[in-house]
């Protein structure tokens, strides 16, 4: 039994879980391009991310980023804003040669009774 209910780090029920596989030995270049060209657009259109990660064990050369949404409609509206942002094509052009694969998953929060606030 937990002494207290754990705080919920994320109260949005829908998470966009993206995995980019980056060319061998190109992760630093990709992160620099992503940070310089994509992040200003993403912060403006998607809001603050849940986080960014790189693979340590398992499939290698993977860059993972997570973004949370209130609903499917929220996800679609913010993605549309990102995709139609006038500067987004610059990021796509600058990063395209660095990315060998992309996976996009929408994952849904599960309400775990043992983690509810009391």
Secondary structure, 3 states (H helix, E strand, C coil): CCCCCCCCCCCCCEEEEEEEEECCCCHHHHHHHHHHHHHHHHHHHCCCCCEEEECCCCCCCEEEEEEEECCHHHHHHHHHHHHCCCCHHHHHHHHCCCEEEEEEEEEECCCCHHHCCC
